[in-house]
Amino acid sequence: MDENQIQLFDSHCHLTDEKFVGEVPAVIERAVAAGVVRMVTISSDPEDTEAALVIARAHENVWATAGIHPHVVAKYGKDAISQIAEFAEDDRIVAIGETGLDYYYDNSPRSAQRQALRRHIELADDLALPLIIHSREADEDTIDAIREVEGEVFGVLHCFDGEVELFEAGVEAGWMISFAGMVTFKNYDKEGLIRAVPPDQLLIETDSPYLAPVPNRGKRNEPAFVRATADAIAHIRGEPLAELAALTLRNANRFYGLPS
């Protein structure tokens, strides 16, 4: 395949971030020019979900999620999950989250994070939508949450940088494992896990505007840069870029319930 015909799916970006204000259409245009045919903009709270829906409704190649990030769960009461559920009725919402646990920053009490995670899991099960999981310095409790899931919840460990035990729990559950720009960094040390991901459980993402891959490290990240991440993962796995791109496109379409 001609490299100009490679099609990519940025499975996790944040187009509502203030760093993209006034530039979203241009950012999406650059992504398309780089071969990114689809992207999902991830929500962090009810207001963010509403803003993400505006973007998704305006661009046929963008979808959105509905959720409350662990950083901010302490700011929202029980009614917030009801708001998320209402937003999720929109057909442009394709997943619940991102939710999860972040014990690195501890911006919300850990008990509140765990409670919110359980509610998001229950909502994903009730609505038969996939679940976006953020986990940082919280491997043990994330593993417990995965193994305690009841029902048919299909999740992704996004921007994966955990240890092998969390990786194994995610793979065993049949969940997706998604990698971002840090795979291009010189000090990256999880190549073995990248090679170990079953082909049908692999996703790629930018997590933009964060974690720009080399050669754009230190700059604002954007969906167009997912190609650098795909190229690095293809190299690590010993696969042609075109095959890796096609594989992760199929996987993202399946994960989000989108037509091929």
TANOR-V207883 format. One record per pair of residues at least 12 apart in sequence whose ideal C-beta (glycine too) atoms are under 8 Angstrom apart, sorted by the first residue. I is the first residue (numbers start at 1). J is the second residue. If there is no record, write none. Layout:
i=I j=J
i=I j=J
//
This chain:
i=1 j=242
i=3 j=241
i=3 j=242
i=4 j=35
i=5 j=35
i=6 j=35
i=6 j=227
i=6 j=241
i=6 j=242
i=6 j=245
i=7 j=35
i=7 j=37
i=7 j=245
i=7 j=246
i=7 j=249
i=8 j=34
i=8 j=35
i=8 j=36
i=8 j=37
i=8 j=204
i=8 j=226
i=8 j=227
i=8 j=230
i=8 j=245
i=8 j=248
i=8 j=249
i=9 j=36
i=9 j=37
i=9 j=38
i=9 j=39
i=9 j=203
i=9 j=204
i=9 j=226
i=9 j=248
i=9 j=249
i=9 j=252
i=9 j=253
i=10 j=31
i=10 j=36
i=10 j=38
i=10 j=39
i=10 j=40
i=10 j=204
i=10 j=205
i=10 j=206
i=10 j=208
i=10 j=223
i=10 j=226
i=11 j=39
i=11 j=40
i=11 j=156
i=11 j=158
i=11 j=178
i=11 j=203
i=11 j=204
i=11 j=205
i=11 j=248
i=11 j=252
i=11 j=255
i=11 j=256
i=12 j=40
i=12 j=42
i=12 j=98
i=12 j=132
i=12 j=158
i=12 j=159
i=12 j=178
i=12 j=180
i=12 j=203
i=12 j=205
i=12 j=206
i=12 j=207
i=13 j=39
i=13 j=40
i=13 j=41
i=13 j=42
i=13 j=205
i=13 j=206
i=13 j=207
i=13 j=208
i=13 j=222
i=13 j=223
i=14 j=41
i=14 j=42
i=14 j=44
i=14 j=207
i=14 j=208
i=14 j=209
i=14 j=210
i=15 j=27
i=15 j=28
i=15 j=39
i=15 j=41
i=15 j=52
i=15 j=55
i=15 j=62
i=15 j=208
i=15 j=223
i=16 j=41
i=16 j=43
i=16 j=48
i=16 j=51
i=16 j=52
i=16 j=55
i=17 j=208
i=17 j=209
i=19 j=209
i=19 j=220
i=20 j=209
i=20 j=222
i=24 j=55
i=25 j=59
i=27 j=222
i=27 j=223
i=27 j=224
i=28 j=59
i=28 j=61
i=28 j=62
i=28 j=223
i=30 j=222
i=30 j=223
i=30 j=224
i=31 j=222
i=31 j=223
i=31 j=224
i=31 j=226
i=32 j=61
i=33 j=224
i=34 j=223
i=34 j=224
i=34 j=225
i=34 j=226
i=34 j=227
i=35 j=227
i=35 j=245
i=36 j=223
i=36 j=224
i=36 j=226
i=36 j=227
i=37 j=61
i=37 j=249
i=38 j=61
i=38 j=62
i=38 j=63
i=38 j=249
i=38 j=252
i=38 j=253
i=38 j=258
i=39 j=61
i=39 j=62
i=39 j=63
i=39 j=223
i=40 j=62
i=40 j=63
i=40 j=64
i=40 j=65
i=40 j=94
i=40 j=95
i=40 j=252
i=40 j=256
i=41 j=55
i=41 j=56
i=41 j=62
i=41 j=63
i=41 j=64
i=41 j=65
i=42 j=64
i=42 j=65
i=42 j=67
i=42 j=97
i=42 j=98
i=42 j=132
i=42 j=158
i=43 j=64
i=43 j=65
i=43 j=66
i=43 j=67
i=43 j=97
i=43 j=98
i=44 j=67
i=44 j=68
i=44 j=69
i=44 j=71
i=44 j=72
i=44 j=98
i=45 j=68
i=45 j=69
i=45 j=72
i=45 j=75
i=45 j=76
i=45 j=80
i=46 j=68
i=46 j=76
i=46 j=80
i=46 j=83
i=46 j=84
i=46 j=87
i=49 j=64
i=49 j=65
i=49 j=66
i=49 j=67
i=49 j=83
i=49 j=84
i=49 j=87
i=49 j=93
i=50 j=87
i=52 j=64
i=52 j=65
i=53 j=87
i=53 j=90
i=53 j=92
i=53 j=93
i=56 j=92
i=56 j=93
i=57 j=92
i=63 j=92
i=63 j=93
i=63 j=94
i=63 j=256
i=63 j=258
i=64 j=92
i=64 j=93
i=64 j=94
i=65 j=93
i=65 j=94
i=65 j=95
i=65 j=96
i=65 j=97
i=65 j=98
i=65 j=132
i=66 j=84
i=66 j=85
i=66 j=87
i=66 j=88
i=66 j=93
i=66 j=95
i=66 j=96
i=66 j=97
i=67 j=84
i=67 j=95
i=67 j=96
i=67 j=97
i=67 j=98
i=67 j=99
i=67 j=120
i=67 j=132
i=68 j=80
i=68 j=81
i=68 j=84
i=68 j=99
i=68 j=116
i=68 j=120
i=69 j=98
i=69 j=99
i=69 j=100
i=69 j=134
i=70 j=99
i=70 j=100
i=70 j=101
i=70 j=102
i=70 j=107
i=70 j=108
i=70 j=113
i=70 j=116
i=70 j=117
i=70 j=134
i=71 j=102
i=71 j=105
i=71 j=107
i=71 j=108
i=72 j=107
i=72 j=108
i=73 j=108
i=73 j=112
i=73 j=113
i=73 j=115
i=73 j=116
i=74 j=107
i=74 j=108
i=74 j=109
i=74 j=112
i=75 j=108
i=81 j=116
i=81 j=119
i=81 j=120
i=81 j=123
i=84 j=96
i=84 j=120
i=84 j=123
i=85 j=123
i=85 j=126
i=85 j=127
i=88 j=123
i=88 j=127
i=88 j=129
i=93 j=129
i=94 j=129
i=94 j=130
i=94 j=256
i=94 j=257
i=94 j=258
i=95 j=124
i=95 j=129
i=95 j=130
i=95 j=131
i=95 j=132
i=95 j=255
i=95 j=256
i=96 j=120
i=96 j=123
i=96 j=124
i=96 j=127
i=96 j=129
i=96 j=130
i=96 j=131
i=96 j=132
i=97 j=120
i=97 j=124
i=97 j=131
i=97 j=132
i=97 j=133
i=97 j=134
i=98 j=132
i=98 j=133
i=98 j=134
i=98 j=158
i=99 j=116
i=99 j=117
i=99 j=120
i=99 j=121
i=99 j=131
i=99 j=132
i=99 j=133
i=99 j=134
i=100 j=113
i=100 j=117
i=100 j=132
i=100 j=133
i=100 j=134
i=100 j=135
i=100 j=138
i=100 j=142
i=101 j=113
i=101 j=114
i=101 j=117
i=101 j=134
i=101 j=135
i=101 j=136
i=101 j=138
i=101 j=141
i=101 j=142
i=101 j=145
i=102 j=134
i=102 j=135
i=102 j=136
i=102 j=137
i=102 j=138
i=103 j=136
i=103 j=137
i=103 j=138
i=103 j=141
i=104 j=136
i=104 j=137
i=105 j=136
i=110 j=141
i=114 j=141
i=114 j=145
i=117 j=133
i=117 j=145
i=118 j=145
i=121 j=145
i=121 j=149
i=121 j=153
i=124 j=153
i=124 j=155
i=125 j=149
i=125 j=150
i=125 j=151
i=125 j=152
i=125 j=153
i=128 j=152
i=129 j=257
i=130 j=153
i=130 j=154
i=130 j=155
i=130 j=156
i=130 j=255
i=130 j=256
i=130 j=257
i=131 j=153
i=131 j=154
i=131 j=155
i=131 j=156
i=132 j=155
i=132 j=156
i=132 j=158
i=133 j=155
i=133 j=156
i=133 j=157
i=133 j=158
i=133 j=175
i=134 j=158
i=134 j=159
i=135 j=157
i=135 j=162
i=135 j=166
i=136 j=161
i=139 j=162
i=139 j=163
i=139 j=165
i=139 j=166
i=142 j=157
i=142 j=162
i=142 j=166
i=142 j=169
i=143 j=165
i=143 j=166
i=143 j=169
i=146 j=169
i=146 j=170
i=146 j=173
i=146 j=175
i=147 j=169
i=147 j=173
i=149 j=173
i=154 j=174
i=154 j=175
i=154 j=176
i=154 j=255
i=155 j=170
i=155 j=173
i=155 j=175
i=155 j=176
i=156 j=175
i=156 j=176
i=156 j=177
i=156 j=178
i=156 j=203
i=156 j=255
i=157 j=170
i=157 j=175
i=157 j=176
i=157 j=177
i=157 j=178
i=158 j=178
i=158 j=180
i=158 j=203
i=158 j=205
i=158 j=207
i=159 j=178
i=159 j=179
i=159 j=180
i=159 j=182
i=159 j=205
i=159 j=207
i=159 j=211
i=160 j=177
i=160 j=178
i=160 j=179
i=160 j=190
i=160 j=193
i=161 j=182
i=161 j=190
i=164 j=193
i=167 j=193
i=167 j=196
i=170 j=201
i=171 j=196
i=171 j=197
i=171 j=198
i=171 j=201
i=174 j=201
i=175 j=201
i=176 j=201
i=176 j=202
i=176 j=203
i=176 j=251
i=176 j=255
i=177 j=193
i=177 j=197
i=177 j=201
i=177 j=202
i=177 j=203
i=178 j=202
i=178 j=203
i=178 j=204
i=178 j=205
i=179 j=194
i=179 j=202
i=179 j=203
i=179 j=204
i=179 j=205
i=179 j=229
i=179 j=233
i=180 j=204
i=180 j=205
i=180 j=206
i=180 j=207
i=180 j=211
i=180 j=213
i=180 j=229
i=181 j=206
i=181 j=207
i=181 j=211
i=181 j=212
i=181 j=213
i=181 j=214
i=181 j=217
i=181 j=221
i=181 j=225
i=181 j=228
i=181 j=229
i=182 j=211
i=182 j=213
i=183 j=213
i=183 j=229
i=183 j=232
i=183 j=233
i=183 j=236
i=184 j=213
i=184 j=214
i=184 j=217
i=184 j=228
i=184 j=229
i=184 j=232
i=185 j=214
i=185 j=217
i=186 j=214
i=191 j=236
i=194 j=233
i=194 j=236
i=194 j=237
i=195 j=236
i=195 j=237
i=195 j=238
i=199 j=247
i=200 j=251
i=200 j=254
i=201 j=251
i=202 j=233
i=202 j=247
i=202 j=248
i=202 j=251
i=203 j=248
i=203 j=251
i=203 j=252
i=203 j=255
i=204 j=226
i=204 j=229
i=204 j=230
i=204 j=233
i=204 j=248
i=205 j=226
i=205 j=229
i=206 j=221
i=206 j=222
i=206 j=223
i=206 j=225
i=206 j=226
i=206 j=229
i=207 j=221
i=208 j=220
i=208 j=221
i=208 j=222
i=208 j=223
i=208 j=225
i=209 j=221
i=209 j=222
i=212 j=225
i=213 j=225
i=213 j=228
i=213 j=229
i=213 j=232
i=214 j=228
i=215 j=228
i=216 j=228
i=230 j=244
i=230 j=245
i=230 j=248
//
